[in-house]
Amino acid sequence: MNLSEDVTPLTRPAAEALIDAAVDAGEMAPGVALELAASIRVPGVLDALADGAFASKQRLKGDIITVSRNVFLPLTNLCRNRCTYCSFAKLPDSAEAHTYSLEEVEEVIQGGVATGCTEALMCLGDKPEVAYGSHREWLAERGYRTTIDLVLEACKLAVAGGMLPHTNAGILSREEMESLRPWNASMGLMMETTSERLRGKGMAHFHAPDKDPAVRIRMHEEAGELRIPFTSGLLLGIGENDAERVATLMTIRDIHRRHGHIQEVIVQPFHPKPDTPMRAVAPIRDDEVVAWVALARLILGPEMNVQAPPNLAPRMLERLARSGLNDWGGVSPVTVDFINPEAPWPALRRLKELTRDSGQVLKDRGPVYPDWLLERPEFFDPTLKKHLLRLATDEGYARRPHHQSKEEAA
């Protein structure tokens, strides 16, 4: 998509007219989105953008915002990519390098069940066996051909232990996704950006072959062909410009229109990390995060589930709650966010109060949204769907046990 960055900011009345038209149409054209993005510093425009996105969200999502209580299982932090903003990936000789045994997986699952979690987030680096002989040896000693064999066994353990896996394992082949599908409630891959420019020398994805936009788009398409409920997302602040952000959201929208399988889109701000090449990059401004959550809603329409992680935007939660999102994502009472360990999860009671103060209601969900679970049977393996329904209420939300603490039950 060829969008120019040379855009003149709109006046507030002109912006309001375009926002109202997008709300009425249930979508927004890329050129309009780019004009609005260029206008968020114009007095009143950002407020109008958030108000319009909130009105769009209300049309089909009503007053509900959801959250998924999960455990975060970083099955391995080895990765063949070298994104310049990432502190998750470790080299094999690092003291922090770690690959989970099945015994460790089982222990975390037990902790999740004990605290009322339903989602087991399987997250790991991309194809470490391609880059590291020591990891290939570790896998072979345990009877695994690839890291995905370990992921599959971990997913089976999670289901047997009473939780529902959501796997985000980086780039997977069609065959790998097909093997994981019967044991996953949903799967995902952040699109991050469709910018080829960021693969250039000195840019964020230069040493990251799995961040090639064509590779990530291919996986999105194949997940759609396999009818996998899928999570995608936009990463803000890694060097992309407004036109590239719009192009990324439009690509996600177009893929979803072809396959109907993208159940949520995350709008995630980049946090600079110490000991990374991008440690001195200024964090994205709060106003920009609010604007892009709102633009994501207006571009993707009222049906899409739009998510903003609350631990990455602690100063702006009140504003985000009324900017068009309808989901806070995964929040864990058991594990930290291993991708952003410097950003603690908000207390669940605090999130509930904040949502209530915004005029809305917080509801627990599993790794599948209620309307998907109840209305789209073709997206789920029949055996797995039995587990999904067992852990869901009649309305499709997460079923909560009765033995929780006040904080856990909030």
Buried (B, 14 or more C-beta within 10 A) or exposed (E): EEBEEEBEBBEBEBBBEBBBBBBEEBBBBBEBBBBBBBBBEBEEBBBBBBBBBBBBBBEEBEBBBBBBBBBBBBBBBBBBBBBBBBBBBBEBEEEEBBBBEEEBBBEBBBBBBBBBBBBBBBBBBBBBBEBBEEBBEBBEEEEBEBBBBBBBBBBBBBBEBBBBBBBBBBBBEBEBBBBBBBBBBBBBBBBBBBBEEBBEEEBBBBBBBBBBBEEBBBBBBBBBEBBBBBBBBBBBBBBBBBBBBBBBBBBBBEBBEEBBBBBBBBBBBBBBBEEBBBEEBEBBBBBBBBBBBBBBBBBBBBEBBBBBBBBBBEEBBEBBBBBBBBBBBBBBBBBBBBBBEEBEBBEBBBBBEBBBEBEBEBBBBBBBBBBBBBEBEEBBBEEBBEBBBEBBEEEBBBBBEEEBEEEBEB
